[in-house]
């Protein structure tokens, strides 16, 4: 098949992406900051150290050239221009973006969700043709848009497939949303409160399914933007029930219509007032995409990985990035006080 360089190879998406590409017959160079190896990689994978910010180091890794450059950690214009500087040595690129780039008809997006009535009302399902936020360097979303536009504008020099990932899940996730239900079950909490009637939907994206899209896009070079999510988008109540089934526990769920009734009560990492459900028909049509794993079938590995990482540790030290992003997800005192009321 040729040679592929994967940037961010030891991350959550990079690990299965390397395996998927090797199975397809590619010669893979796995580049990461630490230069480590995933234990499931075959011996022929070449692992190298790479500082993502060092353009000269990346040029050395690419060497005389590669057929495909996969980048799962790119942000903003500087990274796009870094990739484009190698266009004469790279056949095509596959770059991971995010569904957070979208905005609705009123200009609402993920960056406005903390404002009154600021959460976007997207069409269901959400197509790639939906408008996006303005590019910039201010936020995660604006940087991803800037990355996309810079690469798409240079399609004649470097064909690039941009994969807009949903709520990524699976082992090695730094902010696993499933932690919310797993830790509660481990703590013996048998009653939970879910806002918005438990109907919130935030389209999940297995790292294995994103890896499958990377594999397919590598074999079919082109300049395109595609959503990258699972086949299904379960509600938060369905996710909780599925995790309970994996862990062999039963819980009572108290459903609350509307927003969380009190601080620290009823809000999960999936809790959104309006659904975020991506249209996957373009990936199916253009790449022949079929998910390799269903959300429920993937949960056993995810739960086991979270349990192992939590063993003997405070959740904030196990998942510091998640603690910074969400604050106190387990305010049991506030929840008990509200339930008593």
C-alpha positions as CSV (number, residue, x, y, z in Angstrom):
1,X,0.0,0.0,0.0
2,X,2.9,2.4,0.6
3,X,4.2,4.4,3.6
4,X,2.1,6.2,6.3
5,X,3.3,8.5,9.0
6,X,0.9,8.8,12.0
7,X,1.4,11.9,14.2
8,X,0.1,11.4,17.8
9,X,0.3,7.6,17.4
10,X,0.2,6.7,21.1
11,X,-3.0,8.7,21.8
12,X,-6.5,7.3,22.0
13,X,-7.1,7.5,18.3
14,X,-3.6,6.9,17.1
15,X,-3.2,3.5,18.7
16,X,-6.1,1.8,16.8
17,X,-5.4,3.9,13.7
18,X,-1.9,2.4,13.5
19,X,-3.3,-1.1,13.8
20,X,-6.0,-0.5,11.2
21,X,-3.4,0.8,8.7
22,X,-1.0,-2.1,9.3
23,X,-3.8,-4.6,8.7
24,X,-4.4,-2.9,5.4
25,X,-0.9,-3.5,4.3
26,X,0.7,0.0,5.0
27,X,4.2,0.5,6.2
28,X,3.6,2.6,9.3
29,X,5.9,5.1,11.1
30,X,4.3,5.8,14.5
31,X,5.3,9.3,15.8
32,X,4.6,10.5,19.3
33,X,6.1,12.9,21.9
34,X,7.4,10.0,24.0
35,X,8.3,7.7,21.1
36,X,6.6,4.7,22.8
37,X,4.9,1.7,21.4
38,X,1.4,0.3,21.9
39,X,1.7,-3.4,23.0
40,X,-0.8,-4.5,20.3
41,X,1.3,-3.1,17.4
42,X,3.1,-5.6,15.3
43,X,6.9,-5.5,15.3
44,X,7.2,-4.0,11.9
45,X,5.7,-0.7,13.1
46,X,8.5,1.9,13.4
47,X,8.1,4.1,16.5
48,X,9.8,7.4,16.7
49,X,9.9,10.5,18.9
50,X,8.4,13.7,17.6
51,X,7.7,17.1,19.2
52,X,4.5,18.1,17.3
53,X,5.6,21.8,17.4
54,X,8.9,21.2,15.7
55,X,8.5,21.5,12.0
56,X,12.1,20.4,11.2
57,X,11.7,17.3,13.3
58,X,8.5,16.4,11.4
59,X,10.3,16.9,8.1
60,X,12.9,14.5,9.3
61,X,10.3,11.9,10.2
62,X,8.7,12.2,6.8
63,X,12.1,11.9,5.2
64,X,12.1,11.5,1.5
65,X,8.3,11.2,1.5
66,X,5.3,9.2,2.5
67,X,2.1,8.3,0.7
68,X,-0.2,9.4,3.6
69,X,0.3,11.7,6.6
70,X,-2.2,11.1,9.4
71,X,-2.5,13.8,12.0
72,X,-4.7,13.2,15.0
73,X,-3.4,16.2,17.1
74,X,-3.4,19.1,14.7
75,X,-4.9,22.5,15.7
76,X,-5.0,25.9,14.0
77,X,-3.2,27.6,11.1
78,X,0.4,26.9,12.3
79,X,-0.1,23.2,12.2
80,X,-1.9,23.3,8.8
81,X,0.9,25.3,7.3
82,X,3.4,22.9,8.8
83,X,1.7,20.0,7.0
84,X,1.5,22.1,3.8
85,X,5.2,22.8,3.9
86,X,5.7,19.1,3.3
87,X,3.2,18.9,0.4
88,X,5.9,18.1,-2.1
89,X,6.8,15.0,-0.1
90,X,3.3,13.8,1.0
91,X,0.7,12.2,-1.2
92,X,-2.4,13.0,0.9
93,X,-3.4,13.7,4.5
94,X,-6.0,12.5,6.9
95,X,-6.6,15.0,9.8
96,X,-8.9,14.7,12.8
97,X,-11.2,17.7,13.5
98,X,-14.4,18.0,15.6
99,X,-18.1,18.4,15.4
100,X,-17.6,21.3,17.7
101,X,-16.9,23.4,14.6
102,X,-20.6,23.7,13.7
103,X,-22.9,26.6,14.6
104,X,-26.7,26.9,14.1
105,X,-28.7,29.4,12.2
106,X,-28.6,31.9,15.1
107,X,-24.8,31.8,15.5
108,X,-24.8,29.5,18.5
109,X,-22.2,26.8,18.9
110,X,-20.2,25.0,21.5
111,X,-18.5,28.3,22.5
112,X,-21.8,29.9,23.4
113,X,-23.3,27.1,25.4
114,X,-22.7,28.8,28.8
115,X,-24.8,31.8,27.8
116,X,-28.6,32.0,28.4
117,X,-30.2,30.0,25.6
118,X,-26.7,29.6,24.1
119,X,-26.7,25.9,23.3
120,X,-27.0,25.4,19.5
121,X,-30.1,23.9,17.9
122,X,-28.7,21.8,15.1
123,X,-30.6,20.0,12.5
124,X,-31.0,16.2,13.2
125,X,-29.0,14.7,11.7
126,X,-26.3,17.3,11.3
127,X,-24.7,17.3,7.8
128,X,-21.2,18.5,6.9
129,X,-22.9,21.3,4.9
130,X,-24.0,23.0,8.1
131,X,-22.2,26.3,8.6
132,X,-19.3,26.5,11.0
133,X,-18.0,29.1,13.4
134,X,-15.5,31.7,12.2
135,X,-11.9,30.6,12.1
136,X,-9.5,31.9,14.7
137,X,-7.1,31.1,17.5
138,X,-9.3,31.8,20.5
139,X,-10.9,28.5,21.2
140,X,-10.7,24.8,20.4
141,X,-13.6,25.1,17.9
142,X,-12.2,28.2,16.1
143,X,-8.8,26.6,15.8
144,X,-10.2,23.5,14.3
145,X,-12.1,25.5,11.7
146,X,-8.9,27.5,10.9
147,X,-7.1,24.2,10.4
148,X,-9.8,22.9,8.1
149,X,-10.0,25.9,6.0
150,X,-6.2,26.3,5.5
151,X,-6.0,22.7,4.4
152,X,-9.0,22.7,2.1
153,X,-7.8,25.9,0.4
154,X,-4.6,24.0,-0.6
155,X,-6.4,21.0,-2.0
156,X,-4.4,21.2,-5.3
157,X,-1.2,20.9,-3.3
158,X,-2.2,18.4,-0.6
159,X,-5.5,16.5,-0.7
160,X,-6.8,16.2,2.9
161,X,-9.6,14.4,4.5
162,X,-10.9,16.2,7.6
163,X,-12.7,13.9,10.1
164,X,-15.1,15.7,12.4
165,X,-15.2,13.5,15.4
166,X,-18.1,13.4,18.0
167,X,-17.8,12.5,21.7
168,X,-14.8,10.2,21.5
169,X,-14.9,7.1,23.7
170,X,-12.8,4.0,24.5
171,X,-9.7,3.1,26.4
172,X,-6.9,5.7,26.8
173,X,-9.4,8.6,26.7
174,X,-8.2,11.5,28.9
175,X,-11.8,12.6,29.6
176,X,-14.0,9.5,29.4
177,X,-17.6,10.6,29.8
178,X,-18.4,7.1,31.0
179,X,-16.5,7.9,34.2
180,X,-19.7,9.6,35.4
181,X,-21.7,6.4,35.6
182,X,-18.8,4.0,36.4
183,X,-17.6,5.9,39.4
184,X,-21.1,6.3,40.8
185,X,-21.6,2.5,40.5
186,X,-18.2,1.9,42.2
187,X,-19.3,4.3,45.0
188,X,-22.5,2.4,45.6
189,X,-24.8,5.2,44.4
190,X,-28.0,3.5,43.4
191,X,-30.0,6.5,42.7
192,X,-29.2,9.2,40.1
193,X,-30.8,12.3,38.7
194,X,-30.8,13.1,35.0
195,X,-31.7,16.5,33.6
196,X,-33.6,17.1,30.3
197,X,-35.6,13.9,31.0
198,X,-32.6,11.8,30.3
199,X,-33.1,12.4,26.6
200,X,-29.9,14.3,25.9
201,X,-28.0,12.9,22.9
202,X,-24.4,13.8,22.1
203,X,-23.2,11.5,19.3
204,X,-20.5,9.2,20.5
205,X,-17.5,8.3,18.3
206,X,-15.5,5.1,19.1
207,X,-11.7,5.5,18.6
208,X,-12.0,2.2,16.7
209,X,-14.6,3.7,14.3
210,X,-12.5,6.8,13.8
211,X,-9.5,4.5,13.1
212,X,-11.6,2.7,10.5
213,X,-12.4,6.1,8.8
214,X,-8.7,6.9,8.8
215,X,-8.0,3.5,7.1
216,X,-10.6,4.1,4.5
217,X,-9.6,7.7,3.8
218,X,-5.9,6.7,3.5
219,X,-6.8,4.3,0.7
220,X,-9.1,6.9,-1.1
221,X,-7.2,10.3,-1.2
222,X,-9.3,13.4,-1.6
223,X,-10.1,16.8,-0.3
224,X,-13.2,16.5,1.8
225,X,-14.8,17.0,5.2
226,X,-16.6,14.0,6.9
227,X,-18.4,13.5,10.1
228,X,-16.8,10.8,12.2
229,X,-19.2,9.1,14.7
230,X,-20.7,5.8,15.6
231,X,-23.8,4.3,13.9
232,X,-26.1,5.2,16.8
233,X,-26.5,8.1,19.1
234,X,-28.0,6.7,22.4
235,X,-29.6,9.0,25.0
236,X,-27.8,9.6,28.3
237,X,-30.4,7.5,30.0
238,X,-29.7,4.6,27.6
239,X,-25.9,5.0,28.2
240,X,-26.4,4.9,31.9
241,X,-28.5,1.7,31.6
242,X,-25.9,0.1,29.3
243,X,-23.1,0.8,31.7
244,X,-25.2,-0.6,34.6
245,X,-25.6,-3.8,32.6
246,X,-21.9,-4.1,32.0
247,X,-21.2,-3.6,35.7
248,X,-24.0,-5.9,36.8
249,X,-25.9,-3.3,39.0
250,X,-29.4,-1.9,39.1
251,X,-30.2,1.8,39.7
252,X,-33.2,4.0,40.1
253,X,-33.1,7.0,37.7
254,X,-34.9,10.2,38.6
255,X,-35.8,12.1,35.5
256,X,-36.1,15.9,35.6
257,X,-37.6,17.9,32.7
258,X,-35.5,20.8,31.7
259,X,-32.1,22.0,33.0
260,X,-30.3,20.6,36.1
261,X,-32.5,21.6,39.1
262,X,-29.5,22.6,41.2
263,X,-25.8,23.0,40.9
264,X,-24.1,19.6,40.8
265,X,-27.5,17.8,40.3
266,X,-28.5,16.0,37.2
267,X,-25.8,17.2,34.9
268,X,-23.6,14.6,33.1
269,X,-20.9,15.1,30.4
270,X,-23.6,14.2,27.8
271,X,-26.3,16.5,29.2
272,X,-27.3,18.9,26.5
273,X,-30.7,20.7,26.0
274,X,-30.7,19.9,22.3
275,X,-29.4,16.9,20.4
276,X,-26.1,16.7,18.7
277,X,-26.5,13.9,16.2
278,X,-24.2,13.8,13.1
279,X,-25.2,12.6,9.7
280,X,-22.9,9.8,8.7
281,X,-24.3,9.2,5.2
282,X,-21.5,11.1,3.4
283,X,-18.8,8.8,5.0
284,X,-20.9,5.8,4.0
285,X,-21.3,7.1,0.5
286,X,-17.7,8.4,-0.2
287,X,-15.6,5.9,1.7
288,X,-17.9,2.9,2.1
289,X,-17.8,3.4,5.9
290,X,-19.4,0.8,8.2
291,X,-18.7,1.1,11.9
292,X,-16.5,-1.7,13.2
293,X,-18.0,-1.6,16.7
294,X,-21.4,-0.5,18.2
295,X,-21.4,1.7,21.3
296,X,-22.9,-0.8,23.6
297,X,-20.5,-3.6,22.5
298,X,-17.5,-1.3,23.2
299,X,-18.5,-0.5,26.7
300,X,-17.0,-3.6,28.5
301,X,-13.4,-2.6,27.5
302,X,-14.0,1.1,28.3
303,X,-15.5,0.3,31.8
304,X,-12.6,-2.1,32.6
305,X,-10.0,0.5,31.6
306,X,-11.7,3.2,33.7
307,X,-12.0,0.8,36.7
308,X,-8.3,-0.1,36.4
309,X,-7.2,3.5,36.2
310,X,-9.3,4.5,39.2
311,X,-8.0,1.7,41.4
312,X,-6.6,3.3,44.6
313,X,-6.7,6.8,43.1
314,X,-8.8,9.9,43.5
315,X,-10.6,10.5,40.2
316,X,-9.1,13.9,39.9
317,X,-5.6,12.6,39.8
318,X,-6.6,9.8,37.5
319,X,-8.3,12.2,35.1
320,X,-7.0,15.7,35.7
321,X,-8.1,17.0,32.3
322,X,-11.6,15.9,33.0
323,X,-11.6,17.5,36.4
324,X,-10.5,20.8,34.9
325,X,-13.2,20.7,32.2
326,X,-16.2,19.6,34.2
327,X,-15.5,20.6,37.8
328,X,-17.0,18.4,40.5
329,X,-19.0,15.7,38.7
330,X,-19.7,13.8,42.0
331,X,-21.3,16.3,44.4
332,X,-23.2,13.6,46.2
333,X,-24.1,16.0,49.1
334,X,-25.8,18.4,46.7
335,X,-27.7,15.6,45.1
336,X,-28.8,14.0,48.4
337,X,-30.0,17.4,49.6
338,X,-32.1,18.0,46.5
339,X,-33.5,14.5,46.6
340,X,-34.6,15.0,50.2
341,X,-36.3,18.2,49.2
